[in-house]
Structures are given as C-alpha cells and as structure tokens.
Amino acid sequence: MPGEYSEDTLVEQPAIALFANDLNWETANCFDETFKPGGGSQGRETSAEVVLEKRLRPALERLNRDLLREAIDEAVNEIIRDRSTLSPVNANREIYQFLKDGVKVAYKNQKGATVNETVRVIDWNTPANNDFFLASQFWITGDLYKRRADLIGFVNGIPLVFI
C-alpha cells in the first residue's frame, strides 16, 4: 500500500528487537539524549564524543581486576584519544590492535617504578563478560556536520556496529 513503508517500523524497530530479545543487548533511544559537563544521559558531555566512557571504564575495571586504577586511566585515555590527524587506515589499525591485543600502558606504581601492563578491552573468550549497548537515533557532531545514526552498537563503550 502506498505510504505504508516506514524505515522505523520495517527496519529499525525489528533490528532493535533482535538485539534486545535475541542477543540480550541493552537498548536506548538517544534522540533526546542530554549533554552536560560530567556526563549527560549516556555519559557524554557533547555529541562529539563517540566512545561511551561511562560504559568503557567499568568494563575495563571488570576485565582487568588485578590492575591498578592508573593502568585503567591510561588505557581509557589512549582509547578516547583524538585520531582525526591520522589517516583512516592508521587510526583503524590502532583501534583494531586495542580490540584484539589490549592496550599497552606504562605508569608509575606507588614506589615510583615504571610498570608496563596490557589492559584487555574485550573478553573474546566469554562474551557475557562484556557490556553490549545498542543506541538508536544517536547524534554525532564532527568538524563539519551534525548527523544522527539510526543504530550504533557499542561493546564496552566502543562503537563497533553501525547500522
């Protein structure tokens, strides 16, 4: 029937239901997401932030229980670091390495000695140990434009699925 087609009802809502019901992902409509210093409704201060640090930090702490807070802080800083000056290939390679092998960090321990550690970002062996979140109508602001993605899937706060 003419006029019956709706991207929302025929594509987006069934996809959300699949992620929520079959894959057990947490979901939220972020069209009216709020932003504020210290973190808005999804933990972002602005729509320019694409990593959900409020999900990333607890996931890293859970996956790396034996590491000190300094190691987690270093890993978070490395993951959220601006890579806009890198070529897309090099930026993607860095993130791929973090996801696959973890984030290599160095920090000073309580005795002042430099400690080198690897912070796991995703638990590939036990998926249930990860945080899965699907955001619909997710606003992102870049240097030139503000856009809204229909669906973005985050694993441990990192955007990995774009629909």
Chimera marker file (.cmm) of the C-alpha trace (Angstrom):
<marker_set name="trace">
<marker id="1" x="0.000" y="0.000" z="0.000" r="1" g="1" b="0" radius="0.5"/>
<marker id="2" x="1.317" y="3.475" z="-0.841" r="1" g="1" b="0" radius="0.5"/>
<marker id="3" x="2.580" y="5.444" z="2.128" r="1" g="1" b="0" radius="0.5"/>
<marker id="4" x="2.727" y="2.353" z="4.366" r="1" g="1" b="0" radius="0.5"/>
<marker id="5" x="6.513" y="1.983" z="4.212" r="1" g="1" b="0" radius="0.5"/>
<marker id="6" x="8.329" y="3.222" z="7.283" r="1" g="1" b="0" radius="0.5"/>
<marker id="7" x="12.028" y="2.687" z="7.822" r="1" g="1" b="0" radius="0.5"/>
<marker id="8" x="11.377" y="2.836" z="11.547" r="1" g="1" b="0" radius="0.5"/>
<marker id="9" x="8.700" y="0.127" z="11.643" r="1" g="1" b="0" radius="0.5"/>
<marker id="10" x="10.091" y="-2.158" z="8.933" r="1" g="1" b="0" radius="0.5"/>
<marker id="11" x="13.817" y="-1.949" z="9.628" r="1" g="1" b="0" radius="0.5"/>
<marker id="12" x="14.864" y="-0.119" z="12.768" r="1" g="1" b="0" radius="0.5"/>
<marker id="13" x="12.359" y="-1.482" z="15.310" r="1" g="1" b="0" radius="0.5"/>
<marker id="14" x="12.800" y="-5.127" z="14.217" r="1" g="1" b="0" radius="0.5"/>
<marker id="15" x="16.587" y="-4.679" z="14.435" r="1" g="1" b="0" radius="0.5"/>
<marker id="16" x="16.284" y="-3.221" z="17.941" r="1" g="1" b="0" radius="0.5"/>
<marker id="17" x="14.044" y="-6.124" z="18.956" r="1" g="1" b="0" radius="0.5"/>
<marker id="18" x="16.564" y="-8.613" z="17.568" r="1" g="1" b="0" radius="0.5"/>
<marker id="19" x="19.450" y="-7.049" z="19.510" r="1" g="1" b="0" radius="0.5"/>
<marker id="20" x="17.387" y="-6.755" z="22.704" r="1" g="1" b="0" radius="0.5"/>
<marker id="21" x="15.491" y="-10.041" z="22.696" r="1" g="1" b="0" radius="0.5"/>
<marker id="22" x="17.732" y="-12.474" z="20.834" r="1" g="1" b="0" radius="0.5"/>
<marker id="23" x="21.170" y="-11.072" z="21.645" r="1" g="1" b="0" radius="0.5"/>
<marker id="24" x="20.385" y="-9.576" z="25.090" r="1" g="1" b="0" radius="0.5"/>
<marker id="25" x="21.826" y="-6.143" z="24.322" r="1" g="1" b="0" radius="0.5"/>
<marker id="26" x="20.683" y="-3.168" z="26.379" r="1" g="1" b="0" radius="0.5"/>
<marker id="27" x="18.972" y="-0.629" z="24.096" r="1" g="1" b="0" radius="0.5"/>
<marker id="28" x="18.001" y="3.033" z="24.323" r="1" g="1" b="0" radius="0.5"/>
<marker id="29" x="16.561" y="5.677" z="22.037" r="1" g="1" b="0" radius="0.5"/>
<marker id="30" x="19.052" y="8.549" z="22.197" r="1" g="1" b="0" radius="0.5"/>
<marker id="31" x="17.186" y="11.086" z="20.068" r="1" g="1" b="0" radius="0.5"/>
<marker id="32" x="16.630" y="13.308" z="23.131" r="1" g="1" b="0" radius="0.5"/>
<marker id="33" x="19.950" y="12.492" z="24.816" r="1" g="1" b="0" radius="0.5"/>
<marker id="34" x="21.072" y="15.215" z="27.198" r="1" g="1" b="0" radius="0.5"/>
<marker id="35" x="24.618" y="16.546" z="27.377" r="1" g="1" b="0" radius="0.5"/>
<marker id="36" x="26.285" y="18.226" z="30.332" r="1" g="1" b="0" radius="0.5"/>
<marker id="37" x="29.698" y="18.601" z="31.952" r="1" g="1" b="0" radius="0.5"/>
<marker id="38" x="30.481" y="15.460" z="33.890" r="1" g="1" b="0" radius="0.5"/>
<marker id="39" x="28.245" y="13.415" z="31.599" r="1" g="1" b="0" radius="0.5"/>
<marker id="40" x="24.692" y="13.574" z="30.300" r="1" g="1" b="0" radius="0.5"/>
<marker id="41" x="22.139" y="10.811" z="29.955" r="1" g="1" b="0" radius="0.5"/>
<marker id="42" x="24.596" y="8.494" z="28.150" r="1" g="1" b="0" radius="0.5"/>
<marker id="43" x="27.650" y="9.844" z="29.964" r="1" g="1" b="0" radius="0.5"/>
<marker id="44" x="28.702" y="12.207" z="27.177" r="1" g="1" b="0" radius="0.5"/>
<marker id="45" x="29.452" y="15.889" z="27.679" r="1" g="1" b="0" radius="0.5"/>
<marker id="46" x="28.946" y="16.644" z="23.978" r="1" g="1" b="0" radius="0.5"/>
<marker id="47" x="27.753" y="14.837" z="20.868" r="1" g="1" b="0" radius="0.5"/>
<marker id="48" x="31.339" y="14.963" z="19.566" r="1" g="1" b="0" radius="0.5"/>
<marker id="49" x="32.288" y="12.160" z="21.998" r="1" g="1" b="0" radius="0.5"/>
<marker id="50" x="31.811" y="8.784" z="20.317" r="1" g="1" b="0" radius="0.5"/>
<marker id="51" x="33.185" y="6.451" z="23.000" r="1" g="1" b="0" radius="0.5"/>
<marker id="52" x="30.845" y="5.970" z="25.962" r="1" g="1" b="0" radius="0.5"/>
<marker id="53" x="33.322" y="6.338" z="28.804" r="1" g="1" b="0" radius="0.5"/>
<marker id="54" x="30.662" y="5.592" z="31.442" r="1" g="1" b="0" radius="0.5"/>
<marker id="55" x="30.480" y="2.086" z="29.924" r="1" g="1" b="0" radius="0.5"/>
<marker id="56" x="34.152" y="1.766" z="28.950" r="1" g="1" b="0" radius="0.5"/>
<marker id="57" x="35.730" y="2.405" z="32.351" r="1" g="1" b="0" radius="0.5"/>
<marker id="58" x="33.624" y="-0.131" z="34.348" r="1" g="1" b="0" radius="0.5"/>
<marker id="59" x="34.134" y="-2.739" z="31.612" r="1" g="1" b="0" radius="0.5"/>
<marker id="60" x="37.923" y="-2.288" z="31.724" r="1" g="1" b="0" radius="0.5"/>
<marker id="61" x="37.890" y="-2.478" z="35.528" r="1" g="1" b="0" radius="0.5"/>
<marker id="62" x="35.822" y="-5.678" z="35.394" r="1" g="1" b="0" radius="0.5"/>
<marker id="63" x="38.034" y="-7.307" z="32.734" r="1" g="1" b="0" radius="0.5"/>
<marker id="64" x="41.278" y="-6.271" z="34.454" r="1" g="1" b="0" radius="0.5"/>
<marker id="65" x="40.548" y="-6.699" z="38.175" r="1" g="1" b="0" radius="0.5"/>
<marker id="66" x="44.225" y="-7.179" z="39.051" r="1" g="1" b="0" radius="0.5"/>
<marker id="67" x="45.349" y="-3.854" z="37.531" r="1" g="1" b="0" radius="0.5"/>
<marker id="68" x="45.636" y="-0.562" z="39.381" r="1" g="1" b="0" radius="0.5"/>
<marker id="69" x="43.418" y="2.418" z="38.587" r="1" g="1" b="0" radius="0.5"/>
<marker id="70" x="46.395" y="4.159" z="36.946" r="1" g="1" b="0" radius="0.5"/>
<marker id="71" x="46.574" y="1.429" z="34.300" r="1" g="1" b="0" radius="0.5"/>
<marker id="72" x="42.844" y="1.708" z="33.600" r="1" g="1" b="0" radius="0.5"/>
<marker id="73" x="43.110" y="5.522" z="33.412" r="1" g="1" b="0" radius="0.5"/>
<marker id="74" x="45.964" y="5.260" z="30.898" r="1" g="1" b="0" radius="0.5"/>
<marker id="75" x="44.021" y="2.755" z="28.788" r="1" g="1" b="0" radius="0.5"/>
<marker id="76" x="40.878" y="4.932" z="28.767" r="1" g="1" b="0" radius="0.5"/>
<marker id="77" x="42.930" y="7.972" z="27.741" r="1" g="1" b="0" radius="0.5"/>
<marker id="78" x="44.563" y="6.009" z="24.928" r="1" g="1" b="0" radius="0.5"/>
<marker id="79" x="41.254" y="4.635" z="23.650" r="1" g="1" b="0" radius="0.5"/>
<marker id="80" x="39.452" y="8.004" z="23.612" r="1" g="1" b="0" radius="0.5"/>
<marker id="81" x="42.447" y="9.901" z="22.186" r="1" g="1" b="0" radius="0.5"/>
<marker id="82" x="41.620" y="12.029" z="19.126" r="1" g="1" b="0" radius="0.5"/>
<marker id="83" x="42.849" y="10.292" z="15.985" r="1" g="1" b="0" radius="0.5"/>
<marker id="84" x="41.498" y="12.796" z="13.458" r="1" g="1" b="0" radius="0.5"/>
<marker id="85" x="45.007" y="13.773" z="12.325" r="1" g="1" b="0" radius="0.5"/>
<marker id="86" x="45.854" y="10.149" z="11.448" r="1" g="1" b="0" radius="0.5"/>
<marker id="87" x="44.950" y="8.567" z="8.158" r="1" g="1" b="0" radius="0.5"/>
<marker id="88" x="41.801" y="6.456" z="8.485" r="1" g="1" b="0" radius="0.5"/>
<marker id="89" x="43.886" y="3.331" z="7.839" r="1" g="1" b="0" radius="0.5"/>
<marker id="90" x="46.321" y="4.105" z="10.668" r="1" g="1" b="0" radius="0.5"/>
<marker id="91" x="43.553" y="5.150" z="13.067" r="1" g="1" b="0" radius="0.5"/>
<marker id="92" x="41.634" y="1.935" z="12.372" r="1" g="1" b="0" radius="0.5"/>
<marker id="93" x="44.804" y="-0.138" z="12.773" r="1" g="1" b="0" radius="0.5"/>
<marker id="94" x="45.421" y="1.336" z="16.234" r="1" g="1" b="0" radius="0.5"/>
<marker id="95" x="41.870" y="0.617" z="17.397" r="1" g="1" b="0" radius="0.5"/>
<marker id="96" x="41.961" y="-2.869" z="15.864" r="1" g="1" b="0" radius="0.5"/>
<marker id="97" x="45.128" y="-3.648" z="17.840" r="1" g="1" b="0" radius="0.5"/>
<marker id="98" x="43.499" y="-2.426" z="21.072" r="1" g="1" b="0" radius="0.5"/>
<marker id="99" x="40.463" y="-4.600" z="20.484" r="1" g="1" b="0" radius="0.5"/>
<marker id="100" x="42.492" y="-7.653" z="19.524" r="1" g="1" b="0" radius="0.5"/>
<marker id="101" x="45.511" y="-7.480" z="21.844" r="1" g="1" b="0" radius="0.5"/>
<marker id="102" x="44.612" y="-4.928" z="24.527" r="1" g="1" b="0" radius="0.5"/>
<marker id="103" x="46.060" y="-1.503" z="25.304" r="1" g="1" b="0" radius="0.5"/>
<marker id="104" x="49.710" y="-1.405" z="26.313" r="1" g="1" b="0" radius="0.5"/>
<marker id="105" x="50.188" y="1.128" z="29.115" r="1" g="1" b="0" radius="0.5"/>
<marker id="106" x="53.025" y="2.340" z="31.305" r="1" g="1" b="0" radius="0.5"/>
<marker id="107" x="52.518" y="4.051" z="34.648" r="1" g="1" b="0" radius="0.5"/>
<marker id="108" x="54.324" y="4.717" z="37.914" r="1" g="1" b="0" radius="0.5"/>
<marker id="109" x="53.429" y="2.432" z="40.812" r="1" g="1" b="0" radius="0.5"/>
<marker id="110" x="53.321" y="3.502" z="44.469" r="1" g="1" b="0" radius="0.5"/>
<marker id="111" x="57.096" y="3.019" z="44.756" r="1" g="1" b="0" radius="0.5"/>
<marker id="112" x="57.756" y="5.256" z="41.741" r="1" g="1" b="0" radius="0.5"/>
<marker id="113" x="58.833" y="2.431" z="39.455" r="1" g="1" b="0" radius="0.5"/>
<marker id="114" x="57.531" y="2.288" z="35.892" r="1" g="1" b="0" radius="0.5"/>
<marker id="115" x="55.182" y="-0.631" z="35.334" r="1" g="1" b="0" radius="0.5"/>
<marker id="116" x="54.208" y="-1.920" z="31.889" r="1" g="1" b="0" radius="0.5"/>
<marker id="117" x="50.831" y="-3.670" z="31.574" r="1" g="1" b="0" radius="0.5"/>
<marker id="118" x="48.343" y="-4.702" z="28.924" r="1" g="1" b="0" radius="0.5"/>
<marker id="119" x="44.734" y="-3.733" z="29.574" r="1" g="1" b="0" radius="0.5"/>
<marker id="120" x="42.182" y="-6.077" z="27.978" r="1" g="1" b="0" radius="0.5"/>
<marker id="121" x="39.409" y="-4.199" z="26.157" r="1" g="1" b="0" radius="0.5"/>
<marker id="122" x="37.123" y="-7.086" z="25.150" r="1" g="1" b="0" radius="0.5"/>
<marker id="123" x="36.721" y="-10.556" z="26.595" r="1" g="1" b="0" radius="0.5"/>
<marker id="124" x="36.762" y="-12.666" z="23.418" r="1" g="1" b="0" radius="0.5"/>
<marker id="125" x="36.525" y="-15.963" z="25.298" r="1" g="1" b="0" radius="0.5"/>
<marker id="126" x="33.489" y="-15.172" z="27.454" r="1" g="1" b="0" radius="0.5"/>
<marker id="127" x="31.246" y="-12.681" z="25.633" r="1" g="1" b="0" radius="0.5"/>
<marker id="128" x="28.901" y="-12.390" z="28.629" r="1" g="1" b="0" radius="0.5"/>
<marker id="129" x="31.687" y="-10.522" z="30.461" r="1" g="1" b="0" radius="0.5"/>
<marker id="130" x="31.298" y="-7.609" z="28.030" r="1" g="1" b="0" radius="0.5"/>
<marker id="131" x="28.825" y="-4.715" z="28.060" r="1" g="1" b="0" radius="0.5"/>
<marker id="132" x="26.570" y="-4.626" z="24.968" r="1" g="1" b="0" radius="0.5"/>
<marker id="133" x="24.556" y="-1.474" z="24.221" r="1" g="1" b="0" radius="0.5"/>
<marker id="134" x="22.565" y="-0.528" z="21.110" r="1" g="1" b="0" radius="0.5"/>
<marker id="135" x="21.774" y="3.173" z="20.730" r="1" g="1" b="0" radius="0.5"/>
<marker id="136" x="19.112" y="4.292" z="18.282" r="1" g="1" b="0" radius="0.5"/>
<marker id="137" x="18.940" y="7.827" z="16.896" r="1" g="1" b="0" radius="0.5"/>
<marker id="138" x="22.460" y="8.576" z="18.186" r="1" g="1" b="0" radius="0.5"/>
<marker id="139" x="23.697" y="12.125" z="17.473" r="1" g="1" b="0" radius="0.5"/>
<marker id="140" x="27.332" y="12.654" z="16.440" r="1" g="1" b="0" radius="0.5"/>
<marker id="141" x="28.943" y="16.017" z="15.771" r="1" g="1" b="0" radius="0.5"/>
<marker id="142" x="32.023" y="16.228" z="13.573" r="1" g="1" b="0" radius="0.5"/>
<marker id="143" x="34.101" y="19.131" z="12.328" r="1" g="1" b="0" radius="0.5"/>
<marker id="144" x="31.655" y="19.925" z="9.527" r="1" g="1" b="0" radius="0.5"/>
<marker id="145" x="28.318" y="18.306" z="10.285" r="1" g="1" b="0" radius="0.5"/>
<marker id="146" x="25.994" y="17.009" z="12.952" r="1" g="1" b="0" radius="0.5"/>
<marker id="147" x="24.486" y="13.649" z="11.983" r="1" g="1" b="0" radius="0.5"/>
<marker id="148" x="22.174" y="11.111" z="13.556" r="1" g="1" b="0" radius="0.5"/>
<marker id="149" x="22.877" y="7.412" z="13.125" r="1" g="1" b="0" radius="0.5"/>
<marker id="150" x="19.892" y="5.061" z="13.118" r="1" g="1" b="0" radius="0.5"/>
<marker id="151" x="21.650" y="2.390" z="15.194" r="1" g="1" b="0" radius="0.5"/>
<marker id="152" x="25.091" y="2.151" z="16.761" r="1" g="1" b="0" radius="0.5"/>
<marker id="153" x="26.183" y="-0.909" z="18.702" r="1" g="1" b="0" radius="0.5"/>
<marker id="154" x="28.702" y="-0.372" z="21.496" r="1" g="1" b="0" radius="0.5"/>
<marker id="155" x="30.791" y="-3.120" z="23.032" r="1" g="1" b="0" radius="0.5"/>
<marker id="156" x="32.276" y="-1.972" z="26.328" r="1" g="1" b="0" radius="0.5"/>
<marker id="157" x="31.502" y="1.620" z="25.336" r="1" g="1" b="0" radius="0.5"/>
<marker id="158" x="33.321" y="1.421" z="21.997" r="1" g="1" b="0" radius="0.5"/>
<marker id="159" x="31.225" y="1.880" z="18.829" r="1" g="1" b="0" radius="0.5"/>
<marker id="160" x="31.688" y="-1.277" z="16.754" r="1" g="1" b="0" radius="0.5"/>
<marker id="161" x="28.386" y="-1.744" z="14.891" r="1" g="1" b="0" radius="0.5"/>
<marker id="162" x="26.977" y="0.980" z="12.615" r="1" g="1" b="0" radius="0.5"/>
<marker id="163" x="23.554" y="0.490" z="11.028" r="1" g="1" b="0" radius="0.5"/>
<link id1="1" id2="2" r="1" g="1" b="0" radius="0.2"/>
<link id1="2" id2="3" r="1" g="1" b="0" radius="0.2"/>
<link id1="3" id2="4" r="1" g="1" b="0" radius="0.2"/>
<link id1="4" id2="5" r="1" g="1" b="0" radius="0.2"/>
<link id1="5" id2="6" r="1" g="1" b="0" radius="0.2"/>
<link id1="6" id2="7" r="1" g="1" b="0" radius="0.2"/>
<link id1="7" id2="8" r="1" g="1" b="0" radius="0.2"/>
<link id1="8" id2="9" r="1" g="1" b="0" radius="0.2"/>
<link id1="9" id2="10" r="1" g="1" b="0" radius="0.2"/>
<link id1="10" id2="11" r="1" g="1" b="0" radius="0.2"/>
<link id1="11" id2="12" r="1" g="1" b="0" radius="0.2"/>
<link id1="12" id2="13" r="1" g="1" b="0" radius="0.2"/>
<link id1="13" id2="14" r="1" g="1" b="0" radius="0.2"/>
<link id1="14" id2="15" r="1" g="1" b="0" radius="0.2"/>
<link id1="15" id2="16" r="1" g="1" b="0" radius="0.2"/>
<link id1="16" id2="17" r="1" g="1" b="0" radius="0.2"/>
<link id1="17" id2="18" r="1" g="1" b="0" radius="0.2"/>
<link id1="18" id2="19" r="1" g="1" b="0" radius="0.2"/>
<link id1="19" id2="20" r="1" g="1" b="0" radius="0.2"/>
<link id1="20" id2="21" r="1" g="1" b="0" radius="0.2"/>
<link id1="21" id2="22" r="1" g="1" b="0" radius="0.2"/>
<link id1="22" id2="23" r="1" g="1" b="0" radius="0.2"/>
<link id1="23" id2="24" r="1" g="1" b="0" radius="0.2"/>
<link id1="24" id2="25" r="1" g="1" b="0" radius="0.2"/>
<link id1="25" id2="26" r="1" g="1" b="0" radius="0.2"/>
<link id1="26" id2="27" r="1" g="1" b="0" radius="0.2"/>
<link id1="27" id2="28" r="1" g="1" b="0" radius="0.2"/>
<link id1="28" id2="29" r="1" g="1" b="0" radius="0.2"/>
<link id1="29" id2="30" r="1" g="1" b="0" radius="0.2"/>
<link id1="30" id2="31" r="1" g="1" b="0" radius="0.2"/>
<link id1="31" id2="32" r="1" g="1" b="0" radius="0.2"/>
<link id1="32" id2="33" r="1" g="1" b="0" radius="0.2"/>
<link id1="33" id2="34" r="1" g="1" b="0" radius="0.2"/>
<link id1="34" id2="35" r="1" g="1" b="0" radius="0.2"/>
<link id1="35" id2="36" r="1" g="1" b="0" radius="0.2"/>
<link id1="36" id2="37" r="1" g="1" b="0" radius="0.2"/>
<link id1="37" id2="38" r="1" g="1" b="0" radius="0.2"/>
<link id1="38" id2="39" r="1" g="1" b="0" radius="0.2"/>
<link id1="39" id2="40" r="1" g="1" b="0" radius="0.2"/>
<link id1="40" id2="41" r="1" g="1" b="0" radius="0.2"/>
<link id1="41" id2="42" r="1" g="1" b="0" radius="0.2"/>
<link id1="42" id2="43" r="1" g="1" b="0" radius="0.2"/>
<link id1="43" id2="44" r="1" g="1" b="0" radius="0.2"/>
<link id1="44" id2="45" r="1" g="1" b="0" radius="0.2"/>
<link id1="45" id2="46" r="1" g="1" b="0" radius="0.2"/>
<link id1="46" id2="47" r="1" g="1" b="0" radius="0.2"/>
<link id1="47" id2="48" r="1" g="1" b="0" radius="0.2"/>
<link id1="48" id2="49" r="1" g="1" b="0" radius="0.2"/>
<link id1="49" id2="50" r="1" g="1" b="0" radius="0.2"/>
<link id1="50" id2="51" r="1" g="1" b="0" radius="0.2"/>
<link id1="51" id2="52" r="1" g="1" b="0" radius="0.2"/>
<link id1="52" id2="53" r="1" g="1" b="0" radius="0.2"/>
<link id1="53" id2="54" r="1" g="1" b="0" radius="0.2"/>
<link id1="54" id2="55" r="1" g="1" b="0" radius="0.2"/>
<link id1="55" id2="56" r="1" g="1" b="0" radius="0.2"/>
<link id1="56" id2="57" r="1" g="1" b="0" radius="0.2"/>
<link id1="57" id2="58" r="1" g="1" b="0" radius="0.2"/>
<link id1="58" id2="59" r="1" g="1" b="0" radius="0.2"/>
<link id1="59" id2="60" r="1" g="1" b="0" radius="0.2"/>
<link id1="60" id2="61" r="1" g="1" b="0" radius="0.2"/>
<link id1="61" id2="62" r="1" g="1" b="0" radius="0.2"/>
<link id1="62" id2="63" r="1" g="1" b="0" radius="0.2"/>
<link id1="63" id2="64" r="1" g="1" b="0" radius="0.2"/>
<link id1="64" id2="65" r="1" g="1" b="0" radius="0.2"/>
<link id1="65" id2="66" r="1" g="1" b="0" radius="0.2"/>
<link id1="66" id2="67" r="1" g="1" b="0" radius="0.2"/>
<link id1="67" id2="68" r="1" g="1" b="0" radius="0.2"/>
<link id1="68" id2="69" r="1" g="1" b="0" radius="0.2"/>
<link id1="69" id2="70" r="1" g="1" b="0" radius="0.2"/>
<link id1="70" id2="71" r="1" g="1" b="0" radius="0.2"/>
<link id1="71" id2="72" r="1" g="1" b="0" radius="0.2"/>
<link id1="72" id2="73" r="1" g="1" b="0" radius="0.2"/>
<link id1="73" id2="74" r="1" g="1" b="0" radius="0.2"/>
<link id1="74" id2="75" r="1" g="1" b="0" radius="0.2"/>
<link id1="75" id2="76" r="1" g="1" b="0" radius="0.2"/>
<link id1="76" id2="77" r="1" g="1" b="0" radius="0.2"/>
<link id1="77" id2="78" r="1" g="1" b="0" radius="0.2"/>
<link id1="78" id2="79" r="1" g="1" b="0" radius="0.2"/>
<link id1="79" id2="80" r="1" g="1" b="0" radius="0.2"/>
<link id1="80" id2="81" r="1" g="1" b="0" radius="0.2"/>
<link id1="81" id2="82" r="1" g="1" b="0" radius="0.2"/>
<link id1="82" id2="83" r="1" g="1" b="0" radius="0.2"/>
<link id1="83" id2="84" r="1" g="1" b="0" radius="0.2"/>
<link id1="84" id2="85" r="1" g="1" b="0" radius="0.2"/>
<link id1="85" id2="86" r="1" g="1" b="0" radius="0.2"/>
<link id1="86" id2="87" r="1" g="1" b="0" radius="0.2"/>
<link id1="87" id2="88" r="1" g="1" b="0" radius="0.2"/>
<link id1="88" id2="89" r="1" g="1" b="0" radius="0.2"/>
<link id1="89" id2="90" r="1" g="1" b="0" radius="0.2"/>
<link id1="90" id2="91" r="1" g="1" b="0" radius="0.2"/>
<link id1="91" id2="92" r="1" g="1" b="0" radius="0.2"/>
<link id1="92" id2="93" r="1" g="1" b="0" radius="0.2"/>
<link id1="93" id2="94" r="1" g="1" b="0" radius="0.2"/>
<link id1="94" id2="95" r="1" g="1" b="0" radius="0.2"/>
<link id1="95" id2="96" r="1" g="1" b="0" radius="0.2"/>
<link id1="96" id2="97" r="1" g="1" b="0" radius="0.2"/>
<link id1="97" id2="98" r="1" g="1" b="0" radius="0.2"/>
<link id1="98" id2="99" r="1" g="1" b="0" radius="0.2"/>
<link id1="99" id2="100" r="1" g="1" b="0" radius="0.2"/>
<link id1="100" id2="101" r="1" g="1" b="0" radius="0.2"/>
<link id1="101" id2="102" r="1" g="1" b="0" radius="0.2"/>
<link id1="102" id2="103" r="1" g="1" b="0" radius="0.2"/>
<link id1="103" id2="104" r="1" g="1" b="0" radius="0.2"/>
<link id1="104" id2="105" r="1" g="1" b="0" radius="0.2"/>
<link id1="105" id2="106" r="1" g="1" b="0" radius="0.2"/>
<link id1="106" id2="107" r="1" g="1" b="0" radius="0.2"/>
<link id1="107" id2="108" r="1" g="1" b="0" radius="0.2"/>
<link id1="108" id2="109" r="1" g="1" b="0" radius="0.2"/>
<link id1="109" id2="110" r="1" g="1" b="0" radius="0.2"/>
<link id1="110" id2="111" r="1" g="1" b="0" radius="0.2"/>
<link id1="111" id2="112" r="1" g="1" b="0" radius="0.2"/>
<link id1="112" id2="113" r="1" g="1" b="0" radius="0.2"/>
<link id1="113" id2="114" r="1" g="1" b="0" radius="0.2"/>
<link id1="114" id2="115" r="1" g="1" b="0" radius="0.2"/>
<link id1="115" id2="116" r="1" g="1" b="0" radius="0.2"/>
<link id1="116" id2="117" r="1" g="1" b="0" radius="0.2"/>
<link id1="117" id2="118" r="1" g="1" b="0" radius="0.2"/>
<link id1="118" id2="119" r="1" g="1" b="0" radius="0.2"/>
<link id1="119" id2="120" r="1" g="1" b="0" radius="0.2"/>
<link id1="120" id2="121" r="1" g="1" b="0" radius="0.2"/>
<link id1="121" id2="122" r="1" g="1" b="0" radius="0.2"/>
<link id1="122" id2="123" r="1" g="1" b="0" radius="0.2"/>
<link id1="123" id2="124" r="1" g="1" b="0" radius="0.2"/>
<link id1="124" id2="125" r="1" g="1" b="0" radius="0.2"/>
<link id1="125" id2="126" r="1" g="1" b="0" radius="0.2"/>
<link id1="126" id2="127" r="1" g="1" b="0" radius="0.2"/>
<link id1="127" id2="128" r="1" g="1" b="0" radius="0.2"/>
<link id1="128" id2="129" r="1" g="1" b="0" radius="0.2"/>
<link id1="129" id2="130" r="1" g="1" b="0" radius="0.2"/>
<link id1="130" id2="131" r="1" g="1" b="0" radius="0.2"/>
<link id1="131" id2="132" r="1" g="1" b="0" radius="0.2"/>
<link id1="132" id2="133" r="1" g="1" b="0" radius="0.2"/>
<link id1="133" id2="134" r="1" g="1" b="0" radius="0.2"/>
<link id1="134" id2="135" r="1" g="1" b="0" radius="0.2"/>
<link id1="135" id2="136" r="1" g="1" b="0" radius="0.2"/>
<link id1="136" id2="137" r="1" g="1" b="0" radius="0.2"/>
<link id1="137" id2="138" r="1" g="1" b="0" radius="0.2"/>
<link id1="138" id2="139" r="1" g="1" b="0" radius="0.2"/>
<link id1="139" id2="140" r="1" g="1" b="0" radius="0.2"/>
<link id1="140" id2="141" r="1" g="1" b="0" radius="0.2"/>
<link id1="141" id2="142" r="1" g="1" b="0" radius="0.2"/>
<link id1="142" id2="143" r="1" g="1" b="0" radius="0.2"/>
<link id1="143" id2="144" r="1" g="1" b="0" radius="0.2"/>
<link id1="144" id2="145" r="1" g="1" b="0" radius="0.2"/>
<link id1="145" id2="146" r="1" g="1" b="0" radius="0.2"/>
<link id1="146" id2="147" r="1" g="1" b="0" radius="0.2"/>
<link id1="147" id2="148" r="1" g="1" b="0" radius="0.2"/>
<link id1="148" id2="149" r="1" g="1" b="0" radius="0.2"/>
<link id1="149" id2="150" r="1" g="1" b="0" radius="0.2"/>
<link id1="150" id2="151" r="1" g="1" b="0" radius="0.2"/>
<link id1="151" id2="152" r="1" g="1" b="0" radius="0.2"/>
<link id1="152" id2="153" r="1" g="1" b="0" radius="0.2"/>
<link id1="153" id2="154" r="1" g="1" b="0" radius="0.2"/>
<link id1="154" id2="155" r="1" g="1" b="0" radius="0.2"/>
<link id1="155" id2="156" r="1" g="1" b="0" radius="0.2"/>
<link id1="156" id2="157" r="1" g="1" b="0" radius="0.2"/>
<link id1="157" id2="158" r="1" g="1" b="0" radius="0.2"/>
<link id1="158" id2="159" r="1" g="1" b="0" radius="0.2"/>
<link id1="159" id2="160" r="1" g="1" b="0" radius="0.2"/>
<link id1="160" id2="161" r="1" g="1" b="0" radius="0.2"/>
<link id1="161" id2="162" r="1" g="1" b="0" radius="0.2"/>
<link id1="162" id2="163" r="1" g="1" b="0" radius="0.2"/>
</marker_set>
